[in-house]
């Protein structure tokens, strides 16, 4: 009954596009596939939207059709939403609004059909795809692992434009819609069912049959829409003036912290409200207009660029020779080692965490158990899953037998001798020849660690940032002898851990710490010469950084900062002269948050014990005037830009894209700027060079820009 | 006895958790948590591919209702592939040793060559059970349909019905004789004229020997340290029942607990109530050789025997002669002996019975005494009086400790044996490899 024998369609316009195959069976059920069977990823391109419009129009004219079923092209794929290239290519509000209206009007054809329409959802159903599904009368989803449902548009700096804000808000009520749209949340099928986004959840193999059954039910009842009413709080907070309460709570959230740099969530909030205050036609129009405005903003362009960068980074994990790692061992149970091991365990990779100190291992396990406990309480984890994660992380003072280990990673103290000794021991103990030897060093040359390894091509740096569970970047460090396969395997691991890898050259500070050095160094100098930490941090927060440099120093710790500063000074003696603050803070035992506060108190509110050290230094140096906003901007950011281009020219990274992704994910460089190179271009490279030249003349020669930057500025 | 490397079971390696007093640091760990830990340590430390294991066999006398086949739960959690079957075996106090015997018998029967075995007990988690009257109350309440019937059922509630049944007490009581295990020890003591002083001296020595072994790091060789729920923030590496400062005077001051008026068995000269687990990787001698693994010891003989439950403490005396016969050696060939210290009275009773020609004639059908067991060969690193007796874990620990000690002292033959509640004994003869 459900076979899809296609019958010749005499009344169809020109051959129905191969882009969206459509068949009508003997029962009069039309099955529309959103893509060809060989398409494993489907996006809504301009062509596909046109094809859908043709198909829907043809269905409306076809007298045989009693019901329409909309499904993805193959198991595990519904549709990944609008084509991002399309979004990136639109530059004017008018163009954007027109594109939105066109898409939405296409989907509205479904609503205008006289027959019921059921969406059979399996795999991603996000953005434009959900907006399409929302115009269907019934939504059935499968429990396939890839199924994800939501409207993530704000993550690209835009709002849903194909009717999503209006339809979703009316379907699930204002509070739920705001919760989903303003953060761009994606739901797994179970919560999606609970929140009312879908009507039925079925096991994957039964999806199409279940969708057909739903269709038959609607046909039997002679009804198109499935009646659904908002109830309880959802009703009161949507359909009555009480909705102002929900809106106020959401607005308050959007006023906090860095949210002020992102206009899209605010626009989406107003649109969701209009779903209940405006007639549908006007609501849809307002939505298209808002999309047009958002799509042309630099914020959207920046975020879209970042999206491309992250996709590009994920592809690194698919390089030639990338192997899947099944058994791992982490040596060093400190903060980094414990975090890395915990992350491996959480992502399904058995790991043995070893340290000479049992109490360090107990701390590591306690920390993982605490994190899991939090997730248990938030109910995004079940008890047996938490148990399995903990079981995957063995902690022991004994290394055990290395026979089955295929990744051996060290995260011990930054001491070349110690690291070399441990690597030698691993090899002596029978680490298999194919196993990757990785170091989490942040300052030592990877190649020196490979010095006595018989097959050094498998030694690679995998630099996690602190805390490893949260920081999204991993620097994969390629030593001169590291093989492509080892790099690809490390990148694959990074992607599996949910991180974005960038490949960097084996040189002091790699990329992130090297670009961070002038920034933090300069912040320290500004402090000593008389600018207050509050002023410095506020300037950078207003620029869009997630945390000011002084607060960041407190978090990193002045001991670590001093150590890195030394390494950088050795490597770049003219440019990276150490500032007096780090050493003074270490001498006064004010190490930052870990020792009871630095420039700020431990919670970041109010001054910390480091101010005394600062006062003494200022007395000795004879503090100058407070730096102005624009001076702070120039002195803190321009040297970082200069350093970034130096990294590019020295081949530390291969491309501007790597620079941008690395600095956004590694130090939180404002994502809405799309990276440091678009920011530099926006500022004007010539302006930057001039400013640096002037600083070099008036303040210190260290500001002198590199030739590479000069050359680019001239072009 | 003819040796056959395809049919003799080699103990390749094994580790245990520290043994910690019940309601102590391991109380948050379920039996499966403890067993998972030792299984994983054995796999990680030997590097033996878990897929090559033919069966996982784990002793547990009181598995939790949530993990009734605790062997399977722990095996899966430790990363043993799903295709490898697992069984939980139960012979009360000998359950841990039963896993070894079961493996040996499977090997001889041709049912597999490699086994992950052990024993686990979380005595902290022995439950309180609902009394019969409470069960009846709930049943009636559940069946009541009308409001009146429900009220009537509710009115039938009596606070006295809340009195729980204590699983650990019931478990340690022999249902056929009504005797608690301590009472059976008193019986043994009376049979052989063992007095309170002898028991306390023995208990003291157990603590002293265990303390010495602990100081010398001998247990550290066999312990795989762990952390335990609920917080996982303490590194547990040592047995916590050993009392280095124990004095005879302090032992003498304790009141008898079972026969409160005329008895001699106190908590001081009986085993402690403890949580723990032990696991070993075993395979045929031939397979160990193929894999290039050097075993700790090889099982040459084993036996189980039954006797009057009222004197169950003498079980080792009944199980030892057939085990020795299977190994083809004499009692005097034994270099080291581990007898589980359920009670000092019972170990001393076994010693006396081994040496008694009359006991051998009356109960074992032998013409002469089994043999003299000198204290210098017996429980050289202390026993359950100091380390505790996590019921099913003990049998595995005895074997593990014995195997390590044989190697350390470069000795040849060892015997591990224990008495079993319900009137049984079990013994294995190990030859150092």
Interface residues (C-beta under 8 A of the other chain):
Chain A: X350 X352 X358 X359 X361 X362 X363 X365 X366 X368 X369 X387 X388 X390 X391 X394 X395 X396 X397 X398 X400 X401 X402 X403 X404
Chain B: X36 X40 X41 X44 X45 X46 X47 X48 X49 X77 X78 X79 X224 X225 X227 X229 X231 X232 X233 X234 X235 X237
